[in-house]
Amino acid sequence: FPDYLEYEGNLTYKIRIDYKGNLKHKDILGAILSQGFSRNKLGDIYVYNDYSYVIATKEIANYLVYNLQKVANINVRVSLIDDVLKIDKQFTDFNIILSSKRLDNFISQVFKIRRNLAKELVEKNMVKVNFQLVDKSSFFLNEGDLISVRRYGRAYLNQILKETKKGNLLVNIKIPQ
């Protein structure tokens, strides 16, 4: 693994949360954080139709098994998992036209926000490219880059398909679901 993917803590505990209803990532994250835990003790949260997986530290995992009973007013059953998780990442795939490969331009187009707001998000250290904090809105992206914007989500600059007649770029974007 690259250095930026290594975690020095112990996030080896896998939790399965079963429920009947429609829960979102933010619902599960909110329920866990409302128990008084900090975000840095949690790993990824994978949400599916009637169950979710959470990667967490031993402290959180054991606590949630015995104490988490409801998420967004939906009854849940929490259990520890011993086997290896095989996660099927699902993506929404679409093409957009960018005037340049600048970070602020990409964020503005993909997340449908004003370019000034995109620039502010970058300057306020709310944007990472390939898990590295970026503080310059003029940063140029490359194919395969993962852009994470706090409170908005993640997107991959999957592929630059072609340059248009006007010099813009037709690019393929993937957004994890």
C-alpha positions as CSV (number, residue, x, y, z in Angstrom):
1,F,0.0,0.0,0.0
2,P,1.2,3.6,-0.6
3,D,2.1,5.6,2.5
4,Y,-1.0,7.7,2.4
5,L,-3.2,4.6,2.7
6,E,-1.5,3.3,5.8
7,Y,-3.2,3.8,9.1
8,E,-1.2,3.7,12.3
9,G,-4.1,2.7,14.5
10,N,-6.0,-0.6,14.6
11,L,-9.0,-0.4,12.3
12,T,-9.3,-4.1,11.9
13,Y,-12.7,-4.6,13.4
14,K,-15.5,-5.1,11.0
15,I,-19.1,-4.4,12.0
16,R,-22.3,-5.4,10.1
17,I,-25.4,-3.3,10.8
18,D,-28.6,-5.0,9.6
19,Y,-31.9,-3.0,9.3
20,K,-35.1,-2.8,7.4
21,G,-35.5,0.5,5.8
22,N,-33.5,3.0,3.8
23,L,-30.4,4.3,5.6
24,K,-27.8,6.6,4.2
25,H,-24.1,7.0,4.9
26,K,-24.8,10.2,6.9
27,D,-27.4,8.4,9.0
28,I,-25.0,5.7,10.1
29,L,-22.1,8.1,10.6
30,G,-24.3,10.4,12.6
31,A,-25.6,7.6,14.9
32,I,-22.0,6.5,15.6
33,L,-20.6,10.0,16.2
34,S,-23.6,10.8,18.5
35,Q,-22.4,8.1,20.8
36,G,-19.4,10.4,21.6
37,F,-16.7,8.9,19.3
38,S,-14.4,10.9,17.1
39,R,-14.3,10.4,13.3
40,N,-10.7,9.4,13.4
41,K,-11.6,6.1,15.1
42,L,-13.7,5.1,12.2
43,G,-12.7,3.7,8.8
44,D,-15.0,3.4,5.8
45,I,-18.7,2.9,5.9
46,Y,-20.2,0.8,3.1
47,V,-24.0,1.2,2.8
48,Y,-26.3,-1.2,0.9
49,N,-30.0,-1.7,0.8
50,D,-30.7,-3.5,4.1
51,Y,-27.3,-3.7,5.7
52,S,-24.0,-1.7,6.1
53,Y,-20.4,-2.4,7.0
54,V,-18.4,-0.2,9.2
55,I,-14.6,-0.5,9.8
56,A,-13.7,0.7,13.2
57,T,-11.3,0.4,16.2
58,K,-11.9,-2.3,18.8
59,E,-13.2,0.4,21.3
60,I,-16.0,1.5,18.9
61,A,-16.8,-2.0,17.6
62,N,-17.4,-3.5,21.0
63,Y,-19.4,-0.5,22.2
64,L,-21.7,-0.5,19.1
65,V,-22.5,-4.2,19.3
66,Y,-24.0,-3.7,22.7
67,N,-25.4,-0.1,22.6
68,L,-26.4,0.9,19.0
69,Q,-30.1,0.0,18.7
70,K,-31.5,2.7,16.4
71,V,-30.3,4.7,13.5
72,A,-32.6,7.4,12.2
73,N,-35.5,5.9,14.1
74,I,-35.0,2.5,12.4
75,N,-34.2,-0.5,14.6
76,V,-30.8,-2.0,13.8
77,R,-28.9,-5.2,14.8
78,V,-25.1,-4.8,15.1
79,S,-22.7,-7.7,14.9
80,L,-18.9,-8.2,14.6
81,I,-17.6,-10.0,11.5
82,D,-14.6,-12.2,11.6
83,D,-14.2,-13.0,7.9
84,V,-12.6,-10.9,5.2
85,L,-14.9,-8.3,3.7
86,K,-15.2,-8.3,-0.1
87,I,-16.7,-4.9,-0.9
88,D,-18.2,-4.3,-4.4
89,K,-17.6,-0.6,-5.0
90,Q,-20.5,0.8,-7.0
91,F,-20.0,3.9,-9.1
92,T,-22.1,6.5,-10.9
93,D,-20.3,7.1,-14.1
94,F,-20.8,10.2,-16.3
95,N,-19.0,12.6,-18.7
96,I,-18.6,16.3,-18.2
97,I,-16.8,19.1,-20.1
98,L,-14.1,21.0,-18.2
99,S,-12.5,24.2,-19.3
100,S,-9.3,23.1,-17.5
101,K,-7.8,20.5,-15.2
102,R,-7.7,23.0,-12.3
103,L,-8.9,21.6,-9.0
104,D,-11.5,24.4,-8.3
105,N,-12.9,24.0,-11.8
106,F,-13.3,20.3,-11.3
107,I,-15.0,20.7,-7.9
108,S,-17.3,23.3,-9.3
109,Q,-18.5,21.2,-12.2
110,V,-18.7,17.8,-10.5
111,F,-20.4,19.0,-7.3
112,K,-22.4,21.7,-9.0
113,I,-21.3,24.6,-6.8
114,R,-20.0,28.1,-7.6
115,R,-16.4,28.3,-8.5
116,N,-15.8,30.8,-5.7
117,L,-17.2,28.4,-3.2
118,A,-15.0,25.6,-4.6
119,K,-12.0,27.9,-4.2
120,E,-13.0,28.7,-0.5
121,L,-13.3,25.0,0.2
122,V,-9.8,24.4,-1.0
123,E,-8.3,27.3,0.9
124,K,-10.1,26.1,4.1
125,N,-8.3,22.7,3.9
126,M,-11.5,20.8,3.1
127,V,-10.2,19.2,-0.1
128,K,-7.9,16.2,-0.6
129,V,-6.4,14.8,-3.8
130,N,-5.3,11.2,-3.5
131,F,-5.7,11.5,0.4
132,Q,-3.2,14.4,0.5
133,L,-4.5,17.8,1.7
134,V,-4.3,20.4,-1.1
135,D,-4.6,24.1,-0.4
136,K,-4.1,25.7,-3.8
137,S,-7.2,26.0,-6.0
138,S,-4.9,26.2,-9.1
139,F,-3.7,22.6,-8.5
140,F,-3.8,20.6,-11.8
141,L,-5.4,17.2,-11.7
142,N,-4.3,14.1,-13.6
143,E,-6.2,11.0,-14.8
144,G,-6.9,8.6,-11.9
145,D,-6.9,11.3,-9.2
146,L,-9.4,10.8,-6.3
147,I,-10.8,14.1,-5.1
148,S,-12.4,14.2,-1.7
149,V,-14.4,17.3,-0.6
150,R,-15.6,17.4,3.0
151,R,-19.4,17.6,3.2
152,Y,-19.7,17.0,-0.6
153,G,-18.2,13.6,-1.3
154,R,-15.6,12.0,-3.5
155,A,-15.1,11.8,-7.2
156,Y,-12.5,10.2,-9.5
157,L,-11.2,11.9,-12.6
158,N,-11.3,8.6,-14.3
159,Q,-10.3,9.4,-17.8
160,I,-9.7,12.4,-20.2
161,L,-11.6,11.3,-23.2
162,K,-10.8,14.0,-25.7
163,E,-10.2,17.7,-26.3
164,T,-13.1,19.6,-27.8
165,K,-12.8,21.9,-30.8
166,K,-12.9,24.9,-28.4
167,G,-10.0,23.5,-26.3
168,N,-12.2,22.2,-23.4
169,L,-11.8,18.7,-22.1
170,L,-14.4,15.9,-22.2
171,V,-13.7,13.8,-19.1
172,N,-15.2,10.7,-17.5
173,I,-16.0,11.0,-13.8
174,K,-16.8,8.2,-11.4
175,I,-18.6,8.9,-8.1
176,P,-18.7,6.1,-5.4
177,Q,-22.2,5.4,-4.2
